[in-house]
Amino acid sequence: MWIPREITEQLRSVVATFPVTVLVGPRQVGKTSVLERSFPDYRYVSLDVAAHAEMAETRPAEFLRLHPPPVILDEIQYAPAFFRQIKTYVDEHHGTHGLFILSGSQNFMLMQNVSDSLAGRAAVIAFSGLSGCEWQAAYNPRSSADWLEFLWRGGFPRLWEDPDHPVSRDRWYQGYLATYLERDIRNLLNIGSLRDFERFLRACAARCSHTLNMSELGRDVGISATTARQWISVLQASNQIVLLEPYYKSLGKRLAKSPKLYFADTGLAVFLMGFQSADSLWKSRSAGAVWENHVISQWRKWQQWLSPSASLWYWRDQGGNEVDLLIEMDGRLTGIECKLTERPDNRDARGLKRMASFYGRENVAAGYIACMAEQPHEILSHVTARPGWTVWDVADTGR
């Protein structure tokens, strides 16, 4: 079952206006499928095939003669030397758009080569698993229980391909984790024990939606803070986690210094936490953190796919007042607080009220509580409760 992706039209528009388009994202989120469906007239070559990667790396001119543009080159990070050949070709065909579409799952290796060789020639688009809007359009959930199943299972398309014969969620993540450790981690970092790194992954999952303390994380796993920082960078580079930084325009100083840790996909985080059913998850003390992770990941997709000029942060003052998500657009702030409840009240809006007071109502567009309510409703003046399963329009600052 093919689930239409929100990014398709924008992707086509970008390809039509740049000579090179780069699609980056974790493994198994549907990059290849969306590219092949969106650009059926393009040749497709996977550099995950060793023979293709070897030719592109050692005989780039010959490879390009065999696979001339327009062409999709998947897992391009396996042939870093080929980026120079792409640069030469693009410069020789100045003004021609849509020549190369590159995709890859190792952000650090890929973006280093894009920066070195294709600066000013390439548009970069981040891609990830199914958004709430995409899944909703395909599956038409009828209750909160359906949505909670989505958060537990996760947004990897393979898990939703056949509703009549669903893939075993646990077996799929077990294989995904083994493949990720063996292929990406060994390429990105020389880690002596993959078992230690898997323990590190599980420790990160236990801290999703929490402020990241490298020393504490390293101590719990038995590694140094320096190693923890290095391994966190690997998780970022392979698009598995997101670090949400504190808002820095705090009247001349930052009120918080450490980022908050989120997983790109709630399903992977929940699997690493060890929950074997959606019911056991939502009865646990981890439920609120997973809900917050879901909300943040939906807005991150929105920012990457639809509104790249927006900036995402969190906010916390010295008194401990916090807003889970701060969206900065056009010089104004929109605050979103995440609450796993159907009936949020005034107390749930404390952080939003404090933030609006701190920066001044003229600088704050609106405040929202992303919750499990069925319909939007006003909590306070300028604070609205909204169903948090999907994103909503924050451009109308009067609501």
C-alpha positions as CSV (number, residue, x, y, z in Angstrom):
1,M,0.0,0.0,0.0
2,W,1.5,3.3,-1.1
3,I,0.9,6.2,1.3
4,P,1.2,9.6,-0.5
5,R,3.8,11.8,0.9
6,E,3.3,15.5,1.7
7,I,6.7,16.5,0.3
8,T,6.1,15.3,-3.2
9,E,5.0,18.6,-4.9
10,Q,7.6,20.7,-3.2
11,L,10.3,18.1,-4.1
12,R,9.2,18.4,-7.8
13,S,9.4,22.2,-7.6
14,V,12.8,22.2,-6.1
15,V,14.2,19.7,-8.7
16,A,12.8,22.0,-11.4
17,T,14.8,25.0,-10.1
18,F,18.2,23.5,-9.0
19,P,20.7,21.5,-10.9
20,V,21.2,19.2,-7.9
21,T,18.7,18.2,-5.3
22,V,19.8,16.2,-2.2
23,L,17.3,14.2,-0.1
24,V,18.6,13.2,3.3
25,G,17.0,11.0,5.9
26,P,17.2,7.8,7.9
27,R,17.1,4.4,6.3
28,Q,13.7,2.9,5.6
29,V,11.7,6.2,5.6
30,G,10.7,5.9,1.9
31,K,13.3,8.1,0.1
32,T,13.8,5.7,-2.8
33,S,10.1,5.1,-3.2
34,V,9.1,8.8,-3.2
35,L,11.9,9.6,-5.7
36,E,11.0,6.8,-8.1
37,R,7.3,7.6,-8.0
38,S,7.9,11.4,-8.3
39,F,10.5,11.1,-11.1
40,P,9.6,8.1,-13.3
41,D,11.6,9.4,-16.3
42,Y,14.9,9.5,-14.3
43,R,17.4,6.7,-14.3
44,Y,17.9,5.2,-10.9
45,V,21.3,3.9,-9.6
46,S,21.9,2.6,-6.1
47,L,25.4,3.1,-4.8
48,D,24.5,0.6,-2.0
49,V,25.6,-1.9,-4.7
50,A,29.3,-2.3,-4.3
51,A,30.1,-2.5,-8.0
52,H,28.3,0.8,-8.7
53,A,30.0,2.6,-5.8
54,E,33.4,1.3,-6.9
55,M,33.0,2.6,-10.4
56,A,31.6,6.0,-9.3
57,E,34.5,6.3,-6.9
58,T,37.4,5.1,-9.1
59,R,36.1,5.7,-12.6
60,P,33.7,8.6,-12.3
61,A,33.8,9.7,-16.0
62,E,32.9,6.1,-17.1
63,F,30.2,5.9,-14.5
64,L,28.7,9.1,-15.8
65,R,28.7,8.0,-19.4
66,L,26.8,4.8,-18.4
67,H,24.4,6.7,-16.2
68,P,24.0,10.2,-17.6
69,P,21.5,12.8,-16.2
70,P,18.8,13.1,-15.4
71,V,19.6,10.5,-12.8
72,I,18.8,9.5,-9.2
73,L,21.8,8.4,-7.3
74,D,20.8,6.6,-4.1
75,E,23.2,6.3,-1.0
76,I,25.6,8.7,-2.7
77,Q,27.7,8.9,0.4
78,Y,29.4,5.6,-0.6
79,A,31.2,7.4,-3.5
80,P,32.6,10.7,-2.1
81,A,35.0,11.2,-5.0
82,F,32.1,11.3,-7.4
83,F,31.0,14.7,-6.1
84,R,33.8,16.4,-8.0
85,Q,32.5,14.8,-11.2
86,I,29.0,16.1,-10.4
87,K,30.4,19.6,-9.9
88,T,32.3,19.5,-13.2
89,Y,29.2,18.3,-15.1
90,V,26.9,20.9,-13.5
91,D,29.4,23.7,-14.3
92,E,29.6,22.5,-17.9
93,H,25.8,22.6,-18.2
94,H,25.3,25.9,-16.5
95,G,21.6,26.9,-16.3
96,T,20.3,23.4,-16.6
97,H,18.1,22.2,-13.8
98,G,17.1,18.8,-12.6
99,L,20.3,17.0,-13.5
100,F,21.0,15.0,-10.4
101,I,18.9,13.9,-7.5
102,L,21.1,12.5,-4.7
103,S,19.9,10.7,-1.6
104,G,21.6,9.3,1.4
105,S,21.1,8.1,5.0
106,Q,24.4,9.3,6.6
107,N,24.0,13.0,6.9
108,F,27.5,13.9,8.1
109,M,29.3,12.1,5.3
110,L,26.8,13.3,2.7
111,M,26.6,16.9,3.7
112,Q,30.4,17.3,4.1
113,N,30.8,16.4,0.4
114,V,27.9,18.6,-0.6
115,S,29.4,21.5,1.2
116,D,32.9,20.9,-0.2
117,S,31.9,20.3,-3.8
118,L,28.3,21.5,-4.5
119,A,28.0,24.7,-2.5
120,G,25.5,27.0,-4.4
121,R,24.6,24.2,-6.8
122,A,22.4,22.0,-4.6
123,A,19.2,22.3,-2.6
124,V,19.0,20.0,0.5
125,I,15.7,18.6,1.7
126,A,15.4,16.5,4.9
127,F,13.0,13.6,4.8
128,S,11.7,11.3,7.5
129,G,9.0,8.8,8.3
130,L,5.2,9.2,8.0
131,S,3.8,12.4,9.4
132,G,0.5,12.3,11.4
133,C,-1.2,14.0,8.5
134,E,0.0,11.4,6.0
135,W,-1.0,8.5,8.2
136,Q,-4.4,10.1,8.9
137,A,-5.1,10.5,5.2
138,A,-4.3,6.9,4.6
139,Y,-5.9,5.2,7.6
140,N,-8.7,7.5,8.7
141,P,-8.2,6.9,12.5
142,R,-11.5,6.9,14.4
143,S,-10.4,7.1,18.0
144,S,-7.5,8.1,20.3
145,A,-6.7,4.3,20.5
146,D,-5.9,4.3,16.8
147,W,-3.6,7.3,17.1
148,L,-1.8,5.8,20.1
149,E,-1.2,2.7,18.1
150,F,0.5,4.9,15.4
151,L,2.8,6.5,18.1
152,W,3.7,3.1,19.5
153,R,4.3,1.4,16.1
154,G,6.0,4.4,14.6
155,G,6.1,6.1,11.2
156,F,8.3,3.8,9.1
157,P,6.2,3.1,6.0
158,R,7.1,-0.6,5.9
159,L,5.2,-1.1,9.2
160,W,2.0,0.1,7.5
161,E,2.2,-1.3,4.0
162,D,-0.3,-4.2,4.4
163,P,-3.1,-3.5,6.9
164,D,-4.4,-7.1,6.5
165,H,-1.1,-8.7,7.2
166,P,0.8,-6.2,9.4
167,V,4.6,-6.6,9.8
168,S,5.7,-7.8,13.3
169,R,6.7,-4.5,14.9
170,D,9.2,-6.0,17.3
171,R,10.9,-8.2,14.6
172,W,11.1,-5.3,12.2
173,Y,12.8,-2.9,14.8
174,Q,15.1,-5.8,15.9
175,G,16.3,-6.1,12.3
176,Y,16.4,-2.3,11.7
177,L,18.6,-1.8,14.8
178,A,21.0,-4.6,13.8
179,T,21.3,-3.3,10.3
180,Y,21.8,0.3,11.5
181,L,24.5,-0.7,14.0
182,E,26.3,-2.9,11.5
183,R,26.2,-0.6,8.4
184,D,25.9,3.0,9.5
185,I,27.7,3.0,12.9
186,R,30.7,1.0,11.7
187,N,31.1,3.5,8.7
188,L,30.7,6.6,10.8
189,L,32.6,5.7,13.9
190,N,35.1,3.0,15.0
191,I,33.3,1.7,18.0
192,G,34.9,-1.2,19.8
193,S,31.7,-2.7,21.1
194,L,28.4,-2.4,19.3
195,R,26.8,-3.8,22.4
196,D,28.0,-0.7,24.3
197,F,26.5,1.5,21.6
198,E,23.2,-0.4,21.8
199,R,23.1,0.2,25.5
200,F,23.8,3.9,24.8
201,L,20.8,4.0,22.4
202,R,18.5,2.6,25.0
203,A,19.8,5.1,27.6
204,C,19.0,7.9,25.1
205,A,15.5,6.5,24.6
206,A,14.9,6.6,28.3
207,R,15.8,10.3,28.2
208,C,13.6,11.3,25.2
209,S,12.0,14.7,25.8
210,H,14.5,15.5,28.6
211,T,17.3,17.9,28.8
212,L,20.6,16.3,27.7
213,N,23.3,15.9,30.3
214,M,26.4,14.3,28.7
215,S,28.2,13.6,31.9
216,E,25.1,11.8,33.4
217,L,24.4,9.9,30.2
218,G,28.0,8.8,29.9
219,R,28.2,7.7,33.6
220,D,25.0,5.6,33.2
221,V,26.4,3.8,30.2
222,G,30.0,3.5,31.5
223,I,31.7,5.9,29.0
224,S,33.2,9.3,29.3
225,A,31.3,12.5,28.6
226,T,33.5,13.1,25.6
227,T,32.6,9.7,24.1
228,A,28.9,10.3,24.9
229,R,29.1,13.6,23.0
230,Q,30.8,11.9,20.1
231,W,28.2,9.1,20.0
232,I,25.3,11.7,20.2
233,S,26.9,13.3,17.1
234,V,26.7,10.0,15.3
235,L,23.0,9.6,16.1
236,Q,22.4,13.1,14.7
237,A,24.5,12.4,11.6
238,S,22.5,9.2,10.9
239,N,19.2,11.1,11.4
240,Q,18.1,9.0,14.4
241,I,17.8,11.8,17.0
242,V,17.0,15.5,17.1
243,L,18.5,18.0,19.6
244,L,16.2,20.9,20.2
245,E,18.2,23.9,21.4
246,P,17.0,26.5,23.9
247,Y,15.8,29.8,22.6
248,Y,18.7,32.2,22.7
249,K,17.1,35.6,22.3
250,S,16.5,35.9,26.0
251,L,17.0,39.6,26.6
252,G,20.7,39.3,26.0
253,K,21.4,35.9,27.6
254,R,20.3,32.3,27.3
255,L,18.1,31.2,30.2
256,A,18.9,27.5,29.5
257,K,22.0,26.0,28.0
258,S,21.5,22.3,27.3
259,P,19.4,21.0,24.4
260,K,16.5,18.5,24.7
261,L,16.8,15.1,23.2
262,Y,14.1,13.7,20.9
263,F,14.0,10.7,18.5
264,A,13.1,11.2,14.9
265,D,10.6,8.4,15.2
266,T,8.6,7.5,18.4
267,G,8.3,3.9,17.3
268,L,12.1,3.4,17.6
269,A,12.3,5.2,20.9
270,V,9.4,3.1,22.3
271,F,11.0,-0.2,21.1
272,L,14.3,0.8,22.8
273,M,12.3,1.5,26.0
274,G,11.1,-2.1,25.9
275,F,7.3,-1.6,25.6
276,Q,5.7,-4.5,23.9
277,S,2.2,-3.1,23.5
278,A,0.6,0.3,23.1
279,D,-1.5,-0.3,26.1
280,S,1.5,-0.9,28.4
281,L,3.2,2.3,27.1
282,W,0.2,4.6,27.7
283,K,-0.2,3.2,31.2
284,S,3.4,4.0,32.1
285,R,5.2,7.0,33.4
286,S,7.0,7.4,30.0
287,A,3.7,8.2,28.2
288,G,4.0,12.0,28.6
289,A,7.6,12.0,27.2
290,V,6.5,9.9,24.2
291,W,3.6,12.2,23.5
292,E,5.9,15.3,23.7
293,N,8.4,13.5,21.3
294,H,5.5,12.9,18.9
295,V,4.4,16.5,18.9
296,I,7.9,17.9,18.4
297,S,8.6,15.5,15.6
298,Q,5.5,16.5,13.8
299,W,6.4,20.2,13.9
300,R,10.0,19.3,12.9
301,K,8.6,17.6,9.7
302,W,6.4,20.7,9.1
303,Q,9.5,23.0,9.4
304,Q,11.7,20.8,7.2
305,W,9.1,20.1,4.5
306,L,6.8,23.1,4.4
307,S,8.3,26.0,6.3
308,P,12.1,26.0,6.2
309,S,12.4,29.7,7.2
310,A,10.8,28.9,10.6
311,S,13.0,28.2,13.6
312,L,12.2,25.7,16.3
313,W,13.4,26.0,19.9
314,Y,12.3,25.3,23.5
315,W,12.2,27.9,26.3
316,R,12.9,27.7,30.0
317,D,13.5,30.5,32.5
318,Q,15.5,30.4,35.7
319,G,12.3,29.7,37.7
320,G,11.7,26.5,35.9
321,N,8.8,27.7,33.7
322,E,9.0,26.0,30.3
323,V,7.4,25.9,26.9
324,D,8.1,22.7,25.1
325,L,8.2,24.2,21.6
326,L,8.8,27.7,20.4
327,I,8.2,28.5,16.7
328,E,9.9,31.7,15.5
329,M,8.4,33.2,12.3
330,D,8.5,36.7,10.9
331,G,10.1,38.0,14.2
332,R,7.2,36.7,16.3
333,L,6.9,33.7,18.6
334,T,4.3,30.9,18.8
335,G,4.5,28.7,21.9
336,I,3.3,25.1,22.0
337,E,3.0,23.1,25.3
338,C,2.5,19.3,25.1
339,K,0.1,17.7,27.5
340,L,-1.1,14.1,27.4
341,T,-4.7,14.9,28.5
342,E,-8.1,15.4,26.9
343,R,-9.0,18.4,29.2
344,P,-6.1,20.8,29.7
345,D,-6.8,23.6,32.1
346,N,-5.3,27.0,33.3
347,R,-2.4,25.3,35.1
348,D,-1.2,23.7,31.9
349,A,-0.8,27.2,30.4
350,R,1.6,28.5,33.0
351,G,4.7,28.3,30.9
352,L,2.9,29.9,28.0
353,K,1.7,32.8,30.2
354,R,5.2,33.3,31.6
355,M,6.8,33.3,28.2
356,A,4.3,35.8,26.8
357,S,5.0,38.0,29.8
358,F,8.7,37.7,29.4
359,Y,8.8,38.7,25.8
360,G,5.8,41.0,25.7
361,R,2.4,40.3,24.1
362,E,3.5,42.3,21.0
363,N,6.2,39.7,20.3
364,V,4.1,36.6,20.9
365,A,1.7,35.5,18.2
366,A,-0.2,32.9,20.1
367,G,0.0,30.0,22.5
368,Y,-1.3,26.5,22.1
369,I,-1.6,23.3,24.2
370,A,-1.1,20.2,22.0
371,C,-3.3,17.6,23.8
372,M,-5.7,14.8,23.1
373,A,-8.8,17.0,22.9
374,E,-11.2,16.1,20.0
375,Q,-11.8,19.8,19.0
376,P,-9.9,23.0,19.5
377,H,-11.1,25.2,22.3
378,E,-9.9,28.3,24.1
379,I,-8.2,27.9,27.5
380,L,-7.3,31.5,28.1
381,S,-7.0,34.6,26.0
382,H,-4.4,33.8,23.3
383,V,-4.1,30.2,24.5
384,T,-5.9,27.5,22.6
385,A,-6.1,23.7,23.2
386,R,-5.6,21.8,19.9
387,P,-5.5,18.1,19.0
388,G,-1.8,17.4,18.9
389,W,-1.8,14.4,16.6
390,T,-1.0,16.5,13.6
391,V,0.2,20.1,13.0
392,W,-2.2,23.0,12.3
393,D,-2.0,26.4,10.7
394,V,-0.1,28.8,12.9
395,A,0.0,31.6,10.3
396,D,-3.3,33.0,11.5
397,T,-2.0,34.7,14.6
398,G,-5.4,35.9,15.7
399,R,-6.4,32.4,16.8
